[in-house]
Amino acid sequence: MSHPTAPGAPQPVDANGRPLSDKSKIVAGVLQLFLGGFGVGRFYTGHVGMGIAQLLTCGGLGVWALIDGVLFLVSNDRTDAQGRVLRG
């Protein structure tokens, strides 16, 4: 689900004033848990280089993908490729 803003409109921010992404940390976490061996969660957040690395290593033989998926779900500091905080 995308939340586009009109040109000149204020960008949505979190409680700490950091800009919010249009991507969800829940979606990213679930994608990483189930398809992390293919780097899908990283591709979803726009981190193409990390997605390719996970794809080539089968998600670090599953360990990297599992840890990454859990961190997406529990962390409030994960960002998209533009440095915006993922939505809850």
N, C-alpha and C positions, 0 to 999 in steps of 0.2 A: 504494500500500500504506500503510495507516494503522497507527500504533503507539499506540493509546490507552492512557492510564494510568488506573489506578483512582483515585478521589478519595482524597486524602491520601498517595498514593504519590509518591516522589520523581520529579521530571521528569528525563528523560535529558538529559545535558549533553555537550558536546564536550570535547576535551583541554584547552581553555582555561577550562572551567567555564561556557561560555555555553549556554543552553537550546537544545536541538535541535528543529527543526521535524519534522512528520510528512511534509513534502514533500521531494522529491529534487532536488538541483541538476542531476543528469543528465537527468531527465525535463523539468525546466524549460528546460534548455539545448537539448535536442533539439526540444521544442515551439517554442521561439523560432526555431531555425534553419529549421524546415520550415513553421511556421504563424505566424511572428512578424509578418507583415503584418496579421494579424488580432488580434495582441496575446495569443495563446493562452497563452504562457509566463507572462505577467504575470497573467492571470486565474487560472492554475493556482496561483500563489504568493499569491493574494489581493490583489494590487495592482490593484484594479479601475480606479482613475483612470488609471494608466499604461497599462493594457490598452485602455481607451477611446481614449486619445490615440494609441496605436499603430494601433488600428483605423481611426480617422479620418484618419491620415496614411499609411496603408498601410505601417506600420512604418518611417516616415521614408523612404519610397520604397525600403525594403529595407535601407538602410544601418544605421539604428538597430536594426532587428530582428537583423541579422547580428552587429553588435558586441555587442548585448545577449546573444544566444545564446552567443557565444564567452566572454563574461565569466561567464555562469552556469556554464559548464563548467570554467573554469580558476580561478575565484576561490573561496576558502574563507570569504569574509565576506558572501556574499549571504544575505539574510534573507527570511522570509515577511512577510505583512502584520502579524503580531503581534511582529515583531522577533526571531524565533527563527532561528538559523542553519540553512540548508538542509543536509540529510544528503548525504553523499558518494556 
